[in-house]
Amino acid sequence: MIKLTKEPPKRRLRIKNKTRFVLFITLLIITSLMIFIPKESRSNIEYKPYRVAFGDTYWHIAMELQEAGYRPWAEIRDIVHELVKVSGIPAHELKEGDTIYIPDLKEGR
């Protein structure tokens, strides 16, 4: 008796939605690049001490730094976060007479 073996049908993969496929590949490439390209390093920035005056806030100081040319296209919130991180004094604890550290625009640029 002859035994017939049935082979599974060969399936071809089809792209049903080409727009979705192109978007997926594009996002995959962008994500891969973001993982392997290092972020901008700010380790070469020199900081100088700054004595906080009455009414000073991190937000106000960051705006003045940005107007002086420090990271002109950055979000103010990012600069404020940097100042808090470097100085070690949370924004709600900042008071007159505290010493914080701000970027030295002459040295760090």
N, CA, C and O atoms as CSV, one atom per row, in Angstrom:
chain,resi,resn,atom,element,x,y,z
A,1,MET,N,N,0.807,-1.162,0.000
A,1,MET,CA,C,0.000,0.000,0.000
A,1,MET,C,C,0.873,1.257,0.000
A,1,MET,O,O,1.904,1.310,0.671
A,2,ILE,N,N,0.459,2.234,-0.737
A,2,ILE,CA,C,1.225,3.464,-0.854
A,2,ILE,C,C,0.673,4.462,0.175
A,2,ILE,O,O,-0.527,4.726,0.255
A,3,LYS,N,N,1.627,5.000,0.959
A,3,LYS,CA,C,1.268,5.992,1.957
A,3,LYS,C,C,1.485,7.393,1.390
A,3,LYS,O,O,2.578,7.729,0.933
A,4,LEU,N,N,0.480,8.162,1.426
A,4,LEU,CA,C,0.611,9.537,0.968
A,4,LEU,C,C,0.765,10.437,2.187
A,4,LEU,O,O,-0.052,10.413,3.108
A,5,THR,N,N,1.818,11.219,2.171
A,5,THR,CA,C,2.007,12.168,3.270
A,5,THR,C,C,1.592,13.534,2.788
A,5,THR,O,O,1.956,13.992,1.705
A,6,LYS,N,N,0.844,14.138,3.608
A,6,LYS,CA,C,0.362,15.462,3.238
A,6,LYS,C,C,1.294,16.515,3.826
A,6,LYS,O,O,1.490,16.571,5.040
A,7,GLU,N,N,1.859,17.336,2.974
A,7,GLU,CA,C,2.742,18.406,3.410
A,7,GLU,C,C,1.905,19.634,3.756
A,7,GLU,O,O,0.897,19.927,3.113
A,8,PRO,N,N,2.355,20.345,4.797
A,8,PRO,CA,C,1.606,21.568,5.113
A,8,PRO,C,C,1.761,22.581,3.979
A,8,PRO,O,O,2.801,22.626,3.321
A,9,PRO,N,N,0.758,23.369,3.759
A,9,PRO,CA,C,0.859,24.349,2.663
A,9,PRO,C,C,1.919,25.399,2.986
A,9,PRO,O,O,2.087,25.815,4.132
A,10,LYS,N,N,2.600,25.795,1.975
A,10,LYS,CA,C,3.621,26.826,2.148
A,10,LYS,C,C,2.916,28.179,2.262
A,10,LYS,O,O,2.097,28.559,1.426
A,11,ARG,N,N,3.274,28.885,3.334
A,11,ARG,CA,C,2.656,30.183,3.562
A,11,ARG,C,C,3.606,31.300,3.197
A,11,ARG,O,O,4.794,31.262,3.518
A,12,ARG,N,N,3.088,32.245,2.555
A,12,ARG,CA,C,3.863,33.435,2.258
A,12,ARG,C,C,3.382,34.539,3.190
A,12,ARG,O,O,2.184,34.709,3.416
A,13,LEU,N,N,4.344,35.281,3.724
A,13,LEU,CA,C,3.983,36.399,4.573
A,13,LEU,C,C,3.613,37.585,3.692
A,13,LEU,O,O,4.330,37.943,2.758
A,14,ARG,N,N,2.500,38.169,4.012
A,14,ARG,CA,C,2.051,39.317,3.232
A,14,ARG,C,C,1.939,40.523,4.147
A,14,ARG,O,O,1.531,40.420,5.304
A,15,ILE,N,N,2.303,41.637,3.610
A,15,ILE,CA,C,2.154,42.890,4.331
A,15,ILE,C,C,0.777,43.435,3.947
A,15,ILE,O,O,0.546,43.842,2.809
A,16,LYS,N,N,-0.125,43.432,4.924
A,16,LYS,CA,C,-1.485,43.868,4.640
A,16,LYS,C,C,-1.612,45.383,4.640
A,16,LYS,O,O,-2.341,45.954,3.829
A,17,ASN,N,N,-0.890,46.037,5.564
A,17,ASN,CA,C,-0.972,47.487,5.660
A,17,ASN,C,C,0.446,48.040,5.517
A,17,ASN,O,O,1.215,48.042,6.478
A,18,LYS,N,N,0.780,48.499,4.338
A,18,LYS,CA,C,2.146,48.960,4.066
A,18,LYS,C,C,2.512,50.198,4.878
A,18,LYS,O,O,3.667,50.351,5.275
A,19,THR,N,N,1.563,51.070,5.129
A,19,THR,CA,C,1.834,52.274,5.918
A,19,THR,C,C,2.229,51.899,7.333
A,19,THR,O,O,3.189,52.444,7.877
A,20,ARG,N,N,1.503,50.981,7.926
A,20,ARG,CA,C,1.806,50.531,9.280
A,20,ARG,C,C,3.178,49.844,9.328
A,20,ARG,O,O,3.930,50.027,10.285
A,21,PHE,N,N,3.500,49.060,8.302
A,21,PHE,CA,C,4.783,48.375,8.253
A,21,PHE,C,C,5.936,49.380,8.159
A,21,PHE,O,O,6.936,49.246,8.864
A,22,VAL,N,N,5.797,50.375,7.295
A,22,VAL,CA,C,6.843,51.391,7.140
A,22,VAL,C,C,7.006,52.175,8.438
A,22,VAL,O,O,8.131,52.461,8.846
A,23,LEU,N,N,5.903,52.526,9.090
A,23,LEU,CA,C,5.962,53.226,10.370
A,23,LEU,C,C,6.669,52.380,11.425
A,23,LEU,O,O,7.479,52.899,12.193
A,24,PHE,N,N,6.371,51.093,11.468
A,24,PHE,CA,C,7.018,50.195,12.424
A,24,PHE,C,C,8.528,50.122,12.186
A,24,PHE,O,O,9.307,50.207,13.136
A,25,ILE,N,N,8.938,49.967,10.954
A,25,ILE,CA,C,10.369,49.887,10.622
A,25,ILE,C,C,11.059,51.207,10.961
A,25,ILE,O,O,12.172,51.207,11.486
A,26,THR,N,N,10.409,52.323,10.665
A,26,THR,CA,C,10.988,53.633,10.972
A,26,THR,C,C,11.180,53.808,12.476
A,26,THR,O,O,12.237,54.252,12.923
A,27,LEU,N,N,10.158,53.458,13.254
A,27,LEU,CA,C,10.273,53.554,14.710
A,27,LEU,C,C,11.339,52.614,15.255
A,27,LEU,O,O,12.046,52.957,16.203
A,28,LEU,N,N,11.457,51.450,14.670
A,28,LEU,CA,C,12.483,50.494,15.080
A,28,LEU,C,C,13.884,51.060,14.837
A,28,LEU,O,O,14.765,50.910,15.683
A,29,ILE,N,N,14.092,51.694,13.709
A,29,ILE,CA,C,15.395,52.283,13.387
A,29,ILE,C,C,15.701,53.460,14.318
A,29,ILE,O,O,16.817,53.578,14.824
A,30,ILE,N,N,14.715,54.324,14.542
A,30,ILE,CA,C,14.926,55.482,15.422
A,30,ILE,C,C,15.236,55.032,16.839
A,30,ILE,O,O,16.134,55.577,17.480
A,31,THR,N,N,14.500,54.041,17.338
A,31,THR,CA,C,14.743,53.519,18.682
A,31,THR,C,C,16.141,52.920,18.786
A,31,THR,O,O,16.836,53.127,19.781
A,32,SER,N,N,16.549,52.185,17.770
A,32,SER,CA,C,17.897,51.595,17.776
A,32,SER,C,C,18.970,52.675,17.814
A,32,SER,O,O,19.957,52.549,18.539
A,33,LEU,N,N,18.780,53.728,17.041
A,33,LEU,CA,C,19.758,54.808,17.026
A,33,LEU,C,C,19.817,55.524,18.367
A,33,LEU,O,O,20.898,55.898,18.821
A,34,MET,N,N,18.667,55.719,19.007
A,34,MET,CA,C,18.645,56.403,20.297
A,34,MET,C,C,19.372,55.595,21.362
A,34,MET,O,O,19.959,56.166,22.281
A,35,ILE,N,N,19.338,54.298,21.249
A,35,ILE,CA,C,20.009,53.442,22.230
A,35,ILE,C,C,21.520,53.519,22.059
A,35,ILE,O,O,22.254,53.572,23.045
A,36,PHE,N,N,21.980,53.526,20.834
A,36,PHE,CA,C,23.417,53.433,20.586
A,36,PHE,C,C,24.140,54.759,20.456
A,36,PHE,O,O,25.369,54.783,20.517
A,37,ILE,N,N,23.431,55.858,20.280
A,37,ILE,CA,C,24.077,57.164,20.189
A,37,ILE,C,C,24.062,57.782,21.584
A,37,ILE,O,O,22.991,57.961,22.164
A,38,PRO,N,N,25.234,58.112,22.131
A,38,PRO,CA,C,25.271,58.650,23.499
A,38,PRO,C,C,24.670,60.048,23.567
A,38,PRO,O,O,24.693,60.799,22.592
A,39,LYS,N,N,24.131,60.382,24.737
A,39,LYS,CA,C,23.582,61.712,24.952
A,39,LYS,C,C,24.717,62.712,25.079
A,39,LYS,O,O,25.868,62.345,25.315
A,40,GLU,N,N,24.373,63.972,24.919
A,40,GLU,CA,C,25.350,65.048,25.044
A,40,GLU,C,C,25.881,65.084,26.475
A,40,GLU,O,O,25.111,65.095,27.436
A,41,SER,N,N,27.166,65.101,26.597
A,41,SER,CA,C,27.780,65.102,27.921
A,41,SER,C,C,27.985,66.533,28.399
A,41,SER,O,O,28.445,67.391,27.646
A,42,ARG,N,N,27.640,66.777,29.645
A,42,ARG,CA,C,27.811,68.110,30.219
A,42,ARG,C,C,28.872,68.087,31.321
A,42,ARG,O,O,28.904,68.972,32.177
A,43,SER,N,N,29.718,67.098,31.296
A,43,SER,CA,C,30.697,66.948,32.368
A,43,SER,C,C,31.802,68.010,32.309
A,43,SER,O,O,32.501,68.223,33.300
A,44,ASN,N,N,31.969,68.672,31.169
A,44,ASN,CA,C,33.033,69.663,31.051
A,44,ASN,C,C,32.593,71.061,31.491
A,44,ASN,O,O,33.351,72.018,31.332
A,45,ILE,N,N,31.402,71.195,32.033
A,45,ILE,CA,C,30.906,72.493,32.476
A,45,ILE,C,C,31.472,72.804,33.855
A,45,ILE,O,O,31.412,71.983,34.771
A,46,GLU,N,N,32.012,73.985,33.980
A,46,GLU,CA,C,32.528,74.455,35.270
A,46,GLU,C,C,31.417,75.214,35.990
A,46,GLU,O,O,30.674,75.979,35.376
A,47,TYR,N,N,31.316,74.996,37.271
A,47,TYR,CA,C,30.295,75.683,38.065
A,47,TYR,C,C,30.973,76.626,39.046
A,47,TYR,O,O,32.072,76.362,39.533
A,48,LYS,N,N,30.289,77.736,39.323
A,48,LYS,CA,C,30.810,78.687,40.299
A,48,LYS,C,C,29.739,78.892,41.369
A,48,LYS,O,O,28.547,78.753,41.094
A,49,PRO,N,N,30.163,79.221,42.582
A,49,PRO,CA,C,29.171,79.450,43.636
A,49,PRO,C,C,28.402,80.741,43.399
A,49,PRO,O,O,28.938,81.713,42.867
A,50,TYR,N,N,27.146,80.733,43.800
A,50,TYR,CA,C,26.278,81.897,43.671
A,50,TYR,C,C,25.492,82.020,44.970
A,50,TYR,O,O,24.869,81.060,45.423
A,51,ARG,N,N,25.527,83.194,45.556
A,51,ARG,CA,C,24.808,83.431,46.809
A,51,ARG,C,C,23.392,83.909,46.491
A,51,ARG,O,O,23.203,84.906,45.794
A,52,VAL,N,N,22.420,83.196,47.003
A,52,VAL,CA,C,21.018,83.490,46.717
A,52,VAL,C,C,20.597,84.766,47.429
A,52,VAL,O,O,20.806,84.916,48.633
A,53,ALA,N,N,20.001,85.684,46.674
A,53,ALA,CA,C,19.504,86.941,47.226
A,53,ALA,C,C,18.012,86.801,47.529
A,53,ALA,O,O,17.375,85.827,47.128
A,54,PHE,N,N,17.472,87.774,48.232
A,54,PHE,CA,C,16.055,87.769,48.575
A,54,PHE,C,C,15.213,87.753,47.302
A,54,PHE,O,O,15.418,88.587,46.421
A,55,GLY,N,N,14.288,86.836,47.193
A,55,GLY,CA,C,13.398,86.756,46.040
A,55,GLY,C,C,13.913,85.891,44.900
A,55,GLY,O,O,13.181,85.659,43.938
A,56,ASP,N,N,15.137,85.410,44.975
A,56,ASP,CA,C,15.667,84.557,43.915
A,56,ASP,C,C,14.994,83.183,43.956
A,56,ASP,O,O,14.726,82.632,45.023
A,57,THR,N,N,14.732,82.653,42.770
A,57,THR,CA,C,14.237,81.282,42.627
A,57,THR,C,C,15.084,80.598,41.577
A,57,THR,O,O,15.751,81.254,40.777
A,58,TYR,N,N,15.056,79.279,41.583
A,58,TYR,CA,C,15.788,78.547,40.550
A,58,TYR,C,C,15.275,78.937,39.163
A,58,TYR,O,O,16.052,79.080,38.220
A,59,TRP,N,N,13.964,79.106,39.056
A,59,TRP,CA,C,13.367,79.451,37.769
A,59,TRP,C,C,13.911,80.793,37.263
A,59,TRP,O,O,14.276,80.913,36.093
A,60,HIS,N,N,13.964,81.778,38.124
A,60,HIS,CA,C,14.460,83.106,37.746
A,60,HIS,C,C,15.950,83.034,37.366
A,60,HIS,O,O,16.377,83.632,36.378
A,61,ILE,N,N,16.721,82.303,38.157
A,61,ILE,CA,C,18.158,82.169,37.882
A,61,ILE,C,C,18.372,81.453,36.556
A,61,ILE,O,O,19.243,81.841,35.777
A,62,ALA,N,N,17.582,80.406,36.288
A,62,ALA,CA,C,17.700,79.661,35.026
A,62,ALA,C,C,17.350,80.548,33.841
A,62,ALA,O,O,18.002,80.470,32.799
A,63,MET,N,N,16.339,81.383,33.981
A,63,MET,CA,C,15.972,82.301,32.895
A,63,MET,C,C,17.090,83.298,32.615
A,63,MET,O,O,17.380,83.599,31.457
A,64,GLU,N,N,17.722,83.815,33.679
A,64,GLU,CA,C,18.838,84.751,33.487
A,64,GLU,C,C,20.020,84.062,32.812
A,64,GLU,O,O,20.677,84.647,31.950
A,65,LEU,N,N,20.289,82.817,33.205
A,65,LEU,CA,C,21.379,82.074,32.566
A,65,LEU,C,C,21.090,81.861,31.083
A,65,LEU,O,O,21.975,82.000,30.239
A,66,GLN,N,N,19.846,81.523,30.782
A,66,GLN,CA,C,19.493,81.288,29.391
A,66,GLN,C,C,19.581,82.570,28.565
A,66,GLN,O,O,20.006,82.538,27.410
A,67,GLU,N,N,19.186,83.681,29.146
A,67,GLU,CA,C,19.301,84.964,28.435
A,67,GLU,C,C,20.760,85.342,28.205
A,67,GLU,O,O,21.078,86.049,27.248
A,68,ALA,N,N,21.659,84.867,29.092
A,68,ALA,CA,C,23.084,85.149,28.948
A,68,ALA,C,C,23.761,84.203,27.956
A,68,ALA,O,O,24.954,84.334,27.682
A,69,GLY,N,N,22.979,83.234,27.412
A,69,GLY,CA,C,23.540,82.359,26.392
A,69,GLY,C,C,23.769,80.925,26.809
A,69,GLY,O,O,24.307,80.144,26.024
A,70,TYR,N,N,23.382,80.552,28.011
A,70,TYR,CA,C,23.569,79.167,28.456
A,70,TYR,C,C,22.384,78.326,27.990
A,70,TYR,O,O,21.250,78.560,28.406
A,71,ARG,N,N,22.646,77.359,27.137
A,71,ARG,CA,C,21.638,76.444,26.593
A,71,ARG,C,C,20.389,77.202,26.124
A,71,ARG,O,O,19.305,77.005,26.673
A,72,PRO,N,N,20.535,78.059,25.121
A,72,PRO,CA,C,19.431,78.932,24.707
A,72,PRO,C,C,18.189,78.197,24.190
A,72,PRO,O,O,17.095,78.760,24.246
A,73,TRP,N,N,18.314,76.978,23.698
A,73,TRP,CA,C,17.164,76.266,23.135
A,73,TRP,C,C,16.615,75.208,24.082
A,73,TRP,O,O,15.698,74.471,23.719
A,74,ALA,N,N,17.160,75.124,25.284
A,74,ALA,CA,C,16.712,74.112,26.240
A,74,ALA,C,C,15.458,74.569,26.970
A,74,ALA,O,O,15.158,75.761,27.038
A,75,GLU,N,N,14.742,73.611,27.508
A,75,GLU,CA,C,13.592,73.918,28.364
A,75,GLU,C,C,14.107,74.507,29.673
A,75,GLU,O,O,15.132,74.069,30.195
A,76,ILE,N,N,13.405,75.488,30.194
A,76,ILE,CA,C,13.781,76.093,31.477
A,76,ILE,C,C,13.772,75.015,32.570
A,76,ILE,O,O,14.631,75.007,33.450
A,77,ARG,N,N,12.790,74.107,32.502
A,77,ARG,CA,C,12.690,73.055,33.519
A,77,ARG,C,C,13.941,72.189,33.572
A,77,ARG,O,O,14.350,71.752,34.649
A,78,ASP,N,N,14.557,71.935,32.407
A,78,ASP,CA,C,15.780,71.135,32.378
A,78,ASP,C,C,16.927,71.875,33.070
A,78,ASP,O,O,17.713,71.267,33.797
A,79,ILE,N,N,17.019,73.171,32.843
A,79,ILE,CA,C,18.074,73.963,33.481
A,79,ILE,C,C,17.837,74.031,34.989
A,79,ILE,O,O,18.781,73.922,35.772
A,80,VAL,N,N,16.576,74.211,35.398
A,80,VAL,CA,C,16.252,74.228,36.824
A,80,VAL,C,C,16.631,72.900,37.462
A,80,VAL,O,O,17.223,72.874,38.541
A,81,HIS,N,N,16.294,71.803,36.806
A,81,HIS,CA,C,16.629,70.478,37.333
A,81,HIS,C,C,18.143,70.319,37.482
A,81,HIS,O,O,18.618,69.759,38.470
A,82,GLU,N,N,18.892,70.812,36.504
A,82,GLU,CA,C,20.351,70.752,36.566
A,82,GLU,C,C,20.878,71.551,37.761
A,82,GLU,O,O,21.758,71.081,38.482
A,83,LEU,N,N,20.345,72.751,37.971
A,83,LEU,CA,C,20.790,73.584,39.090
A,83,LEU,C,C,20.494,72.910,40.430
A,83,LEU,O,O,21.336,72.918,41.328
A,84,VAL,N,N,19.307,72.333,40.567
A,84,VAL,CA,C,18.936,71.642,41.808
A,84,VAL,C,C,19.856,70.448,42.034
A,84,VAL,O,O,20.310,70.211,43.153
A,85,LYS,N,N,20.129,69.697,40.969
A,85,LYS,CA,C,20.975,68.509,41.083
A,85,LYS,C,C,22.401,68.869,41.493
A,85,LYS,O,O,22.981,68.217,42.361
A,86,VAL,N,N,22.961,69.897,40.878
A,86,VAL,CA,C,24.341,70.298,41.170
A,86,VAL,C,C,24.451,70.921,42.560
A,86,VAL,O,O,25.422,70.686,43.279
A,87,SER,N,N,23.450,71.716,42.932
A,87,SER,CA,C,23.514,72.435,44.206
A,87,SER,C,C,23.124,71.575,45.396
A,87,SER,O,O,23.637,71.771,46.498
A,88,GLY,N,N,22.232,70.638,45.189
A,88,GLY,CA,C,21.812,69.768,46.281
A,88,GLY,C,C,20.778,70.389,47.208
A,88,GLY,O,O,20.493,69.832,48.268
A,89,ILE,N,N,20.216,71.518,46.835
A,89,ILE,CA,C,19.187,72.173,47.656
A,89,ILE,C,C,17.873,72.120,46.869
A,89,ILE,O,O,17.777,72.717,45.796
A,90,PRO,N,N,16.864,71.415,47.385
A,90,PRO,CA,C,15.574,71.384,46.682
A,90,PRO,C,C,14.974,72.774,46.538
A,90,PRO,O,O,15.243,73.668,47.341
A,91,ALA,N,N,14.164,72.943,45.509
A,91,ALA,CA,C,13.597,74.260,45.203
A,91,ALA,C,C,12.763,74.810,46.355
A,91,ALA,O,O,12.784,76.015,46.609
A,92,HIS,N,N,12.037,73.957,47.047
A,92,HIS,CA,C,11.178,74.462,48.123
A,92,HIS,C,C,11.964,74.837,49.379
A,92,HIS,O,O,11.414,75.458,50.288
A,93,GLU,N,N,13.250,74.465,49.440
A,93,GLU,CA,C,14.085,74.813,50.589
A,93,GLU,C,C,15.045,75.967,50.311
A,93,GLU,O,O,15.803,76.364,51.196
A,94,LEU,N,N,15.021,76.509,49.095
A,94,LEU,CA,C,15.919,77.596,48.714
A,94,LEU,C,C,15.526,78.876,49.452
A,94,LEU,O,O,14.367,79.291,49.432
A,95,LYS,N,N,16.506,79.486,50.097
A,95,LYS,CA,C,16.218,80.721,50.844
A,95,LYS,C,C,17.385,81.688,50.695
A,95,LYS,O,O,18.462,81.318,50.226
A,96,GLU,N,N,17.157,82.906,51.096
A,96,GLU,CA,C,18.172,83.947,51.019
A,96,GLU,C,C,19.401,83.535,51.822
A,96,GLU,O,O,19.288,83.058,52.951
A,97,GLY,N,N,20.581,83.728,51.223
A,97,GLY,CA,C,21.836,83.422,51.893
A,97,GLY,C,C,22.397,82.054,51.540
A,97,GLY,O,O,23.569,81.790,51.810
A,98,ASP,N,N,21.586,81.163,50.937
A,98,ASP,CA,C,22.093,79.845,50.522
A,98,ASP,C,C,23.103,80.030,49.392
A,98,ASP,O,O,23.048,81.003,48.640
A,99,THR,N,N,24.015,79.085,49.293
A,99,THR,CA,C,24.974,79.088,48.197
A,99,THR,C,C,24.642,77.939,47.268
A,99,THR,O,O,24.639,76.777,47.675
A,100,ILE,N,N,24.360,78.273,46.006
A,100,ILE,CA,C,24.110,77.254,44.990
A,100,ILE,C,C,25.205,77.367,43.940
A,100,ILE,O,O,26.001,78.306,43.957
A,101,TYR,N,N,25.239,76.419,43.042
A,101,TYR,CA,C,26.243,76.422,41.986
A,101,TYR,C,C,25.580,76.616,40.641
A,101,TYR,O,O,24.645,75.902,40.279
A,102,ILE,N,N,26.085,77.605,39.899
A,102,ILE,CA,C,25.567,77.891,38.562
A,102,ILE,C,C,26.717,77.741,37.570
A,102,ILE,O,O,27.884,77.861,37.944
A,103,PRO,N,N,26.385,77.476,36.293
A,103,PRO,CA,C,27.437,77.327,35.296
A,103,PRO,C,C,28.224,78.618,35.123
A,103,PRO,O,O,27.662,79.712,35.069
A,104,ASP,N,N,29.545,78.460,35.037
A,104,ASP,CA,C,30.424,79.599,34.776
A,104,ASP,C,C,30.493,79.752,33.265
A,104,ASP,O,O,31.168,78.978,32.586
A,105,LEU,N,N,29.799,80.744,32.746
A,105,LEU,CA,C,29.688,80.899,31.299
A,105,LEU,C,C,31.015,81.230,30.636
A,105,LEU,O,O,31.195,80.937,29.454
A,106,LYS,N,N,31.943,81.829,31.358
A,106,LYS,CA,C,33.247,82.164,30.772
A,106,LYS,C,C,34.126,80.936,30.668
A,106,LYS,O,O,34.858,80.785,29.690
A,107,GLU,N,N,34.072,80.056,31.654
A,107,GLU,CA,C,34.954,78.889,31.699
A,107,GLU,C,C,34.372,77.702,30.940
A,107,GLU,O,O,35.103,77.001,30.241
A,108,GLY,N,N,33.051,77.464,31.070
A,108,GLY,CA,C,32.461,76.267,30.542
A,108,GLY,C,C,32.123,76.302,29.065
A,108,GLY,O,O,31.683,75.288,28.523
A,109,ARG,N,N,32.308,77.416,28.398
A,109,ARG,CA,C,31.880,77.510,27.011
A,109,ARG,C,C,33.018,77.401,26.055
A,109,ARG,O,O,32.813,77.463,24.842
